Every structure is written in C-alpha cells, then in structure tokens.
Amino acid sequence: MAKKLRVGVIFGGRSGEHEVSVRSAGSLIEAIDRKKYDVIPIAISQEGKWLSPPDAARLLPQSVQKRLSATVRSDTASAAIVSDPSPTGLMALGQSENSPGSRPLDVVFPVLHGPFGEDGTLQGLLEMAGIPYVGCGVLASACGMDKVAMKQLFRVAGLPMCRYTWFLRSRWQSDRSGVTRTVRREIGFPCFVKPANLGSSVGVSRAVDKASFERAVDLAAQYDRKIIVEEGVDAREIECAVLGNDEPEASLPGEYVVHDNSAGFLDYAEKYTKTGHVEFVVPAPLSKALTTRVRRMAIKAFQSVDGAGLARVDFFFRRDTKELIVNELNTMPGLTEVSGFPKMWAATGLSYTKMLDRLIALALERHQEKAMNKTTRA
C-alpha cells in the first residue's frame, strides 16, 4: 500500500477574511480522501501567531476535529519554518529532522484568503522552504490580490473590463474633495468602492452620491492603503473556475441570482450566510456560445497573471450592451460549503474530493517542474 501523503492545511491568517478561511479549511478537511492523505492542521491567528496542530484543530467544527484525531497529537509545539528549511521544510518547533515520529510535510494547502496568505507572502515563505504548495505562485498571488495590478495585466491581455480608477489613502486624507470630483467625472454614480487588496466583499460599498461615496471610501481605507473605484453596471454576475498549470481547464460557469438584496450587491453576509436572498445557479443559464466564451476568457485571465493550480474568475454580463466583461480573479477562492468554486467543478463532473486530489497533484507537478531550473552558472 502506498504511503499516505502528509498534507499541511494552513488556515486563518491576519486578514478580514480569517473566518472564511477557517470555514474553507473545515470543508476541505471534511472532503479530503483520508485513505490517501494524513492532514495536519496549521492555523495562523488574527494576530499572526502560528498555532500548533492541536490548537489549530480547536478552531474547527467538532465534526472536523474528530476526523483529525488520528493525526493530530497532543503536543504543544508551534508550527514554524526551521532555520535551515532545505531538509525538513515546515515542521513543529522544537523537533529535529531525526525526532521520533517526525516527518516533514509532503505538500501544503494554504487555504488562506486575503493579505498575509493569498497575496504572495506565504507563497514566498514556502518557496524559500522548498515545500510544494497548492495554488498560484508569488507573482500570480500578488497580482491576483491587488485589483489594480490585476486589471492592468487584464488590459495588456486585451480582456474587456468596466471603467475604474484608483487612489491612495494618503491622497484621500489630504484631498477628499479633489478625489471625489475626479471620481464623479471619470466614473460617476453609482459606483463600487473597494479596498484594492481584499476579497469576500470585505470593506466594499456601493455609492450613489457624494455622501455615500465619502462613507464608502472611509470604510475601504480602514482595510487598505489603496482604494479602487469601479463603475456600477447593471449586469448578471457570472463566475468560472479554473484548474491547471501550463494547460489550465475551465469549469462550466455559474451565476449568482439575486432574489432580494437590500445592499444592492453581493456583500459578505449574502455570500457566506444562507439568507435565501441569493442563489448560485450552475450551470449558468447561458447560450452555448456565451458559455464557451466565458470559459475561454477565464483561461486567458488566469494565464495573464501566470496562474497555477486554481483560480476563480468573475465576470459581468451587461444587460444594456450584452457585453461580457471580466471583473476580477481570485487566486484562492472560497472552499466553504456555500462557495461557488467546488459547486462549479461538481457540475462539470469533478467532485470536491477528486478536485482536491487534482490540486495536490498540480502542486507536486509544479514543484517538480521548478526543480528543473538551474541555480548556478556552472
């Protein structure tokens, strides 16, 4: 019988999406094939502290904790990158490579959303440690987190987008009236105000006039130094999931159908609580030609940021012009029980469990491919 792979699931993190990450980790651990993998939970607190596997497990639902009991011991060591990562990678602090029962992780699944996890910082740490990991690399993760940089790459790739502008928090603090005039002239109302480096609709507001715009920017500025403003469009919200490395594949698209939404957009509550106001329909009721176009554009967006592993690409299909435009790309989409990413792959014929198998295989494949690079001139 083949030896099980030891999979470290890192979750939590220092961001406004901490709770979503915990939920994603719980869903992942529930679905993963325990005949193939031993799962080691590693949590990062909202203060940035790395928690030991037993402490990390306590953040998860009771049903998930029971599934982890066989692999999570009662030791209290904290997870850490050891000083010389080359032989052992990520393991418990205080252990050595030859400690009884110690074995380094074979692959890491960093199911973190937002800054300090999805933005290339953790990916860089894992690269330095020489550990295979699921998902996009440093460049794609950083560009996928920063909505401004992402849109600039989309433009180079020739992908259609809505009108947008951006500014720094320092400019807002020094010239509120000037920023407001610029946005009114270039974008107009209604518009959406967002932190440039955050997801899950955290800090996002819809502005319909000067007063609501100022409130929206004040909120977004609490989360990021860079604020992006996008035009408000009357559109259907379409999503498409991507899997792969050099030859990515796209799922059947899904669509958020809003039945009743007082916020005027899919805010955090609508996305992650079962309000009954929003339904995610997959496959999306689109023509065959439009479905094909969504899937092709999703792959193009993924490749424009040099994506790897997985991503979710969000689209608007405008009701007025019937134009399909790319909104943004998410390099570590939600994997909760209500998230669209696993639902789209399930509708395409790939179950959640098989999807995780594929992601782990892609991580190992990419790690092996990168190992082919020469690191000396000799």
C-alpha positions in Angstrom: 0.0 0.0 0.0 1.4 3.4 -1.0 2.4 5.7 1.8 0.0 8.5 2.6 1.0 12.0 1.7 1.3 14.3 4.7 -0.7 17.4 3.8 -0.4 20.6 5.9 -3.6 22.7 5.7 -2.7 26.3 6.7 -5.7 28.5 7.5 -6.9 31.5 9.4 -4.5 34.4 9.0 -4.1 38.1 9.6 -6.9 39.4 7.4 -10.5 40.4 7.4 -11.2 37.0 5.7 -10.0 35.0 8.7 -13.4 33.4 9.4 -13.9 32.5 5.7 -10.5 30.8 5.7 -11.5 28.7 8.8 -14.7 27.6 7.1 -12.8 26.7 3.9 -10.3 24.6 5.8 -13.2 22.8 7.6 -14.9 21.9 4.3 -11.6 20.8 2.8 -10.7 18.5 5.7 -14.2 17.0 5.6 -13.9 16.2 1.9 -10.3 15.1 1.5 -9.6 11.4 0.9 -8.2 10.1 4.2 -7.1 6.9 2.6 -4.6 8.9 0.6 -3.6 11.8 2.9 -2.8 12.5 6.6 -3.9 16.0 7.3 -2.0 18.3 9.7 -4.0 21.5 10.5 -1.8 24.6 11.0 -3.7 27.8 11.9 -2.5 31.4 12.0 -4.3 33.6 14.5 -5.6 37.0 13.6 -2.6 38.4 15.5 -0.3 36.5 13.2 0.7 33.7 15.7 1.3 30.2 14.2 -0.6 27.6 16.2 0.3 24.0 16.9 -1.8 21.3 15.2 -3.8 20.6 18.4 -4.5 24.3 18.9 -5.3 24.8 15.2 -7.8 21.9 15.3 -9.7 23.5 18.1 -10.7 26.3 15.8 -12.5 23.9 13.5 -16.0 22.4 14.0 -16.4 19.3 16.2 -17.1 17.0 13.3 -13.8 18.1 11.6 -11.9 17.7 14.9 -13.0 14.1 15.1 -11.6 13.4 11.6 -8.3 14.8 12.7 -7.9 12.9 15.9 -5.7 10.2 14.4 -3.1 12.5 13.0 -3.1 15.4 15.5 -1.2 14.6 18.6 -1.5 16.4 22.0 1.9 18.0 21.8 2.0 21.8 22.2 4.8 22.7 19.8 4.2 25.6 17.5 4.4 25.2 13.7 7.4 27.1 12.2 9.8 27.2 9.3 13.0 25.8 10.7 16.2 27.9 10.3 17.6 25.7 7.6 14.5 24.6 5.6 16.3 22.6 3.0 16.0 19.1 4.6 12.7 19.4 6.5 10.6 22.4 5.5 7.7 23.2 7.7 7.5 21.2 10.9 7.0 21.6 14.7 9.2 24.0 16.5 11.5 22.0 18.9 11.6 18.9 16.7 14.6 18.0 14.7 14.6 16.0 11.5 15.5 12.9 13.5 12.9 13.4 16.2 10.9 10.2 16.9 7.8 10.1 14.7 8.7 13.4 13.0 8.2 13.6 9.2 8.2 16.7 7.1 5.1 17.8 5.2 4.9 16.5 1.6 2.7 19.3 0.4 1.0 22.4 1.9 -2.5 23.6 1.1 -2.5 27.3 2.1 -6.3 27.9 2.3 -5.9 31.5 3.3 -7.9 34.4 1.9 -6.7 38.0 1.8 -3.4 39.7 2.8 -0.7 37.7 4.6 -1.7 34.5 2.9 -3.2 34.9 -0.5 -1.0 37.8 -1.6 2.3 36.0 -2.2 3.8 36.5 1.2 3.1 32.9 2.4 3.9 31.6 -1.1 7.3 33.2 -0.9 7.9 31.6 2.5 7.0 28.2 1.2 9.2 28.7 -1.9 12.2 29.5 0.4 11.4 26.4 2.5 11.3 24.3 -0.7 7.8 22.9 0.1 5.3 22.0 -2.7 2.1 24.0 -2.2 -1.3 24.2 -3.7 -2.2 27.3 -5.8 -0.6 30.2 -7.5 3.0 31.3 -7.1 4.3 34.5 -5.7 3.8 36.7 -8.8 0.2 35.5 -9.6 -0.8 35.6 -5.9 0.4 39.2 -5.5 -1.1 40.4 -8.8 -4.3 38.5 -8.0 -4.6 40.2 -4.6 -4.0 43.7 -5.9 -7.1 44.6 -8.0 -5.2 47.5 -9.7 -2.2 45.4 -10.8 -4.6 42.6 -11.9 -6.7 44.9 -14.1 -3.5 46.3 -15.7 -2.5 42.8 -16.7 -6.0 42.2 -18.0 -5.7 45.3 -20.1 -2.4 44.1 -21.6 -4.1 40.7 -22.4 -6.9 42.5 -24.2 -9.6 41.5 -21.8 -12.7 43.8 -21.7 -13.4 45.5 -18.3 -15.6 48.1 -16.8 -14.3 51.7 -16.2 -12.3 52.1 -13.0 -9.9 54.4 -11.2 -7.8 54.2 -8.0 -6.0 56.3 -5.4 -4.1 56.0 -2.2 -5.4 56.5 1.3 -2.9 59.3 1.8 -4.4 61.3 -1.1 -7.9 60.8 0.2 -6.8 62.1 3.6 -5.2 65.2 2.1 -7.7 66.0 -0.7 -11.1 64.4 -0.2 -12.9 66.9 -2.4 -10.4 66.6 -5.3 -10.7 62.8 -5.2 -14.5 63.0 -5.2 -14.5 65.4 -8.2 -12.2 63.1 -10.1 -14.4 60.0 -9.4 -17.6 61.9 -10.3 -16.0 63.0 -13.6 -14.3 59.7 -14.6 -16.6 57.1 -13.2 -19.8 58.7 -12.0 -22.5 57.3 -9.7 -23.5 54.6 -8.9 -20.1 53.1 -8.3 -18.4 50.5 -6.1 -15.6 51.4 -3.7 -13.3 48.6 -2.6 -10.0 48.0 -0.8 -7.6 47.1 -3.6 -6.1 44.2 -1.6 -9.0 42.3 -0.1 -11.7 39.8 -1.0 -15.0 38.3 0.1 -16.6 41.8 -0.3 -15.0 42.9 3.0 -14.9 46.7 3.0 -16.9 47.0 -0.2 -19.7 49.6 -0.6 -22.0 50.8 -3.3 -22.0 54.6 -3.6 -24.9 56.5 -5.2 -24.0 60.1 -4.4 -21.2 62.3 -2.8 -22.2 61.5 0.8 -22.4 57.7 0.4 -19.1 57.8 -1.6 -17.3 59.5 1.2 -18.6 57.0 3.7 -17.6 54.1 1.3 -14.0 55.4 1.0 -13.7 55.9 4.7 -14.7 52.3 5.2 -12.4 50.9 2.5 -9.5 53.0 3.8 -9.7 51.1 7.1 -8.6 47.9 5.3 -6.1 49.1 2.7 -3.8 52.0 1.7 -5.0 51.6 -1.9 -8.7 52.1 -2.9 -10.2 51.1 -6.3 -13.5 52.6 -7.6 -15.4 50.8 -10.4 -18.4 51.9 -12.3 -21.7 50.5 -11.3 -23.1 48.2 -14.1 -26.5 46.6 -14.5 -25.3 43.1 -15.1 -25.6 39.4 -14.4 -22.8 38.1 -12.2 -21.1 35.1 -13.7 -18.2 33.0 -12.3 -16.0 30.4 -13.8 -13.5 28.1 -12.0 -10.0 27.3 -13.4 -7.8 24.3 -12.6 -4.4 23.5 -14.0 -0.8 24.7 -14.5 0.6 25.2 -18.0 -2.6 23.8 -19.7 -5.5 25.1 -17.5 -9.1 24.0 -17.9 -12.2 25.9 -17.1 -15.4 24.6 -15.5 -18.9 25.2 -16.5 -19.8 28.8 -15.4 -22.1 29.6 -12.5 -24.3 32.6 -11.8 -25.4 34.4 -8.7 -29.2 35.1 -9.0 -30.3 37.8 -6.5 -33.9 37.5 -5.4 -33.9 40.2 -2.8 -30.8 42.2 -1.7 -31.0 45.4 0.3 -27.3 46.0 0.0 -27.5 46.3 -3.8 -24.6 43.9 -4.3 -23.3 40.6 -3.0 -21.8 41.7 0.3 -20.1 39.4 2.9 -23.4 38.4 4.5 -25.1 37.5 1.2 -22.0 35.4 0.2 -21.5 33.4 3.4 -24.8 33.2 5.2 -27.9 31.3 4.0 -30.2 34.3 3.7 -32.3 32.9 0.9 -31.8 36.2 -1.0 -29.2 34.8 -3.3 -29.0 31.5 -5.2 -25.9 30.2 -7.0 -27.1 28.5 -10.2 -24.7 26.1 -12.0 -24.5 25.7 -14.9 -25.4 29.3 -15.5 -28.4 29.7 -18.0 -26.3 31.0 -20.9 -26.2 30.2 -24.5 -23.7 27.6 -25.7 -21.7 30.3 -27.5 -21.6 32.6 -24.4 -20.6 29.6 -22.1 -17.7 28.8 -24.4 -16.6 32.5 -24.4 -16.8 32.6 -20.6 -14.6 29.6 -20.3 -12.0 30.8 -22.8 -11.8 34.3 -21.2 -11.4 32.7 -17.8 -8.4 30.7 -19.0 -7.0 33.9 -20.7 -7.4 35.8 -17.4 -5.7 33.0 -15.5 -2.8 32.9 -17.9 -2.4 36.7 -17.9 -1.3 36.7 -14.3 0.8 33.5 -14.7 -1.7 31.5 -12.6 -1.1 27.9 -11.4 -3.3 25.4 -9.5 -6.6 27.2 -9.2 -8.5 30.4 -9.5 -12.0 31.7 -9.9 -12.7 34.4 -12.5 -15.6 36.7 -12.0 -17.5 38.3 -14.9 -20.3 40.8 -15.6 -22.7 40.2 -18.5 -24.1 43.6 -19.0 -27.8 43.8 -19.5 -27.7 47.0 -21.6 -25.0 46.2 -24.1 -25.0 42.4 -23.8 -21.2 42.7 -23.3 -19.2 40.1 -21.3 -16.5 41.8 -19.2 -14.0 40.5 -16.7 -14.3 41.9 -13.2 -11.6 40.1 -11.2 -9.7 36.9 -10.5 -9.4 35.2 -7.1 -6.3 33.0 -6.7 -7.6 31.2 -3.6 -11.4 31.2 -3.9 -13.6 30.2 -1.0 -13.9 26.5 -0.5 -16.8 26.6 2.1 -20.0 24.6 1.9 -21.7 27.5 0.1 -18.8 28.5 -2.2 -19.1 28.6 -5.9 -15.7 27.1 -6.9 -16.4 23.5 -5.8 -20.0 23.7 -7.0 -18.9 24.6 -10.5 -16.4 21.7 -10.7 -19.0 19.3 -9.3 -21.4 20.4 -12.1 -18.6 19.9 -14.6 -18.1 16.3 -13.4 -15.3 16.7 -10.8 -16.4 16.0 -7.2 -14.9 18.0 -4.3 -12.8 15.1 -3.2 -11.4 14.5 -6.7 -10.9 18.2 -7.1 -8.6 18.2 -4.0 -6.7 15.2 -5.5 -6.2 17.2 -8.7 -5.0 20.3 -6.8 -2.5 18.3 -4.8 -1.2 16.6 -7.9 -0.8 20.0 -9.6 1.2 21.3 -6.6 3.6 18.4 -6.8 3.8 18.7 -10.6 4.7 22.4 -10.4 7.2 21.8 -7.7 9.0 19.2 -9.7 8.9 21.4 -12.8 10.5 24.3 -10.9 13.2 22.0 -9.6 14.5 21.6 -13.2 15.7 25.2 -13.1 19.4 25.7 -12.8 20.5 27.7 -9.8 24.2 28.1 -10.7 26.1 29.2 -13.8 28.4 26.1 -13.8 
